[in-house]
């Protein structure tokens, strides 16, 4: 169960074997009616913008700093 109350969900994968869980989490948020309330951010060594788009995430960051900057811009804290 995923509980509401957050604005962002950041996910990172180090290996291709774990990156598939990102889509699973996005799908769970859809099933629970939370998807439109949370900005889904992905990154990590095997992740690309193409993969981000494919799984339906909102934000791709090549680095942790880049992803944080994008989250701040979305939140209006940039």
VOGU-3710 file (C-alpha; in Angstrom, 3 decimals, decimal comma):
1> xxxxxxxxxx> 0,000/0,000/0,000  1,229/3,456/-0,877  0,006/6,229/1,383  -0,653/9,765/0,189  0,767/12,948/1,557  3,837/13,467/-0,584  4,294/15,605/-3,675  7,287/13,803/-5,156  8,464/10,216/-5,453  12,116/9,861/-6,394
11> xxxxxxxxxx> 13,409/6,521/-7,631  16,923/5,497/-8,566  18,279/2,246/-9,972  21,856/1,104/-10,113  21,289/-1,982/-12,277  18,961/-2,908/-15,124  17,591/-5,773/-13,027  16,059/-3,324/-10,539  14,863/-0,569/-12,859  11,693/-2,455/-13,804
21> xxxxxxxxxx> 10,339/-1,855/-10,296  9,965/1,836/-11,188  7,117/1,053/-13,576  5,550/-1,220/-10,966  5,489/1,639/-8,461  4,007/4,020/-11,035  1,333/1,431/-11,850  0,493/1,013/-8,146  0,031/4,769/-7,762  -2,374/4,667/-10,712
31> xxxxxxxxxx> -4,340/1,790/-9,178  -4,612/3,631/-5,867  -5,688/6,912/-7,465  -2,528/8,734/-6,387  -0,714/9,066/-9,711  -2,016/12,525/-10,596  -1,090/13,824/-7,136  2,584/12,805/-7,145  5,432/13,853/-9,435  7,381/10,707/-10,280
41> xxxxxxxxxx> 11,124/11,264/-10,729  13,588/8,655/-11,980  17,321/8,428/-12,437  20,335/6,215/-11,966  23,031/4,587/-14,050  20,832/2,562/-16,467  18,003/5,118/-16,722  17,506/7,394/-19,742  14,943/9,967/-20,810  13,566/7,365/-23,218
51> xxxxxxxxxx> 12,973/4,930/-20,342  11,444/7,703/-18,229  8,958/8,443/-21,008  8,271/4,745/-21,614  7,251/4,035/-18,006  5,269/7,246/-17,614  7,491/9,050/-15,118  7,371/12,842/-15,022  11,006/13,797/-14,470  14,317/12,274/-15,536
61> xxxxxxxxxx> 17,550/13,440/-14,008  20,962/12,359/-15,188  22,393/13,250/-11,775  20,951/13,635/-8,286  21,668/17,377/-8,395  19,875/17,780/-11,710  16,846/15,897/-10,411  16,778/18,000/-7,243  16,954/21,196/-9,292  14,036/20,018/-11,429
71> xxxxxxxx> 11,993/19,158/-8,323  12,697/22,597/-6,851  11,607/24,248/-10,097  8,354/22,264/-10,114  7,721/23,087/-6,447  8,479/26,754/-7,048  11,540/26,741/-4,792  14,154/27,253/-7,512
//
